[in-house]
Amino acid sequence: MVYKITGIFCFLILGVSCKKKEVYLDKTTPDWTKAQNFYLENIKNSISYIEELKKEGVKGEKAKDLFIKARSSFKKSEPYASYLNPSVGHRVNGPALPVFKEDNGKVMKPVGFQKIEESIYQGDVSNNDFIREIDITKGLLLNLQKGIEKRKLDPQRFFIATHQQLFRIISLAISGFDTPVSHLGIQETAISLEGLRIVYENSIQFLIQKKNPSLDTEFLNNIKRSIRFIKSNTNFDTFDRFTFIRDFMNPVTTNWVAIRKESGLWEGVDTQPFNFDAPTFFENNSFNLNYFTPAVNRNPTEKQIRLGEKLFFDPNLAKKGNMSCATCHVPEKAYADGMDVNLSNTGKPLKRNTPTLINSVFQQSFFWDGRSETLLDQISSVFTNNQEFDSTVHQFSDAILKDTTYIKLFEEAYGGISTKNIEVIKAISSYISTLNGFNSKFDKNIRGEENTFTEEEKLGFNLFMGKALCATCHFVPLTNGTVPPFFAETEKEVIGVPETIQNKQADDDLGFYWKFKEELHWGMFKTPTVRNAGLTAPYMHNGVYSTLEQVMEFYNLGGGAGLGFDLPHQTLPFDELKLTDTELQALVAYVKTLSDDKVADSYNQ
């Protein structure tokens, strides 16, 4: 920003009459006051509209209009408000589902904008219940307001908050996650982008104009182009998300990364999920591995990874010497195994289907039931499981030293062989963390590196991100359940997977229910990645479906509840999606484009 001296002030200070002439005093440090006030003003506006909505009542003729205004104001304040308080921000704008509190075992009723949206648009609550929803949501918004008032905006907070909001746009807003009933997310994307333009112009624009004026012009033009594209078609079912991301949002994000660097105000940090230097969210290096890795195992050396790879394929890790990690996670099968369920060390079937390890590091819970919080814990559990390695994580197995090359490898990686298995587990984890792939046909096309997407595949992506509701659980671009933009938790869902292909009754595997014995968790399982799904059949936790077509039909019918199962806590919408055969096939075609090149090449050999 630059200060300007005009009128009487100019006369008194300079001894000349300036009249309308303005004298600019250059400044190298941004004044963040206007940007912070923009966030503060809009959170206050959102609260005011919420208060009006309370007076109007759930059935009032102005209820929808006031709701839209409250949400619009919130979206303008959301970047900074939710950055400062992620848990409250998510509660304000998260799913309209009950929340189980692990610390006290209580179940909290759903609140926030998505619950208010349901009440207004579906009209299935009393006005008293509606007022309760309004009051709690207002309290949460007041909490966010206090955060903005107390904590001053600075370069780090500004750039992280904006990066998060850009990610929300491509992953949550345009997918319908934010507004699953009213489908206002497309219009709200324009509001978010306009908010970005305003805070940019009121904070750091003067620096960019001075250092790189063409970048400033290009960025503002890309914002305008994006908003024009949105306004040309706000229909939720037909909005072209593929074109919007590739041709509009990617350029905006690329500009923003360049603006951060050009400003010289902030170099980035290693404590966030993102690589702030990646030009889009679809690059090979868009995510920060260290964020997803336990502190004790970050930044592994090449020699530690090489040791982990050798251990991954060694059956001598198992007590009986007949099972390695690769027994179930076969590289030629996309690190799955192609079986309904694999066999235990005794030759009997295991309980659940083997998931792929590709991109598995980008999760905050492991195993189908989410019982391990880290990859290290997951590997340790395989060691102690009497149906798998049936050994101990506390005692090093001399059996692997039959291969004497290990002595040198351990020496180079960890300075020697420990009497415990800690280094073994860390090394395997380090190797698994390298099994990442963002170089599929989809990735290359969405990055604009090639133009080989067919119309069917493009339709499939747009359905995945819109009408079919896939991306409201399988968040793009990871397509797993790790919730953006904070990536602090991996969601679990109750979808009602059947016991057999006949779809006659729900599977009796209780999933996450084991931990708290809470009815909400009955049949709840972690949301896996869809990447490489074209190579990892069969599907679901029990391997019940052998084709992607069967999976799509299951969701099209409304999951287990749609099949007629008694599932009062199903988190998947009960209603049929009513997708046509053409649309279902397009979804399958799109999912197959998510097969990573290297994985697919190995699979086909």
PyMOL commands that set and color helices and strands:
alter all, ss='L'
color gray80, all
select helices_A, chain A and resi 7-14+33-56+63-84+86-93+113-122+127-150+155-173+185-201+205-211+213-232+241-263+289-292+295-297+302-312+315-317+325-328+331-333+375-384+398-402+405-414+422-432+441-446+455-465+470-472+513-516+519-521+533-535+548-556+559-562+581-592+597-604
alter helices_A, ss='H'
color red, helices_A
select strands_A, chain A and resi 3-5+23-25+99-100+107-108+492-494+524-526
alter strands_A, ss='S'
color yellow, strands_A
deselect
rebuild
show_as cartoon
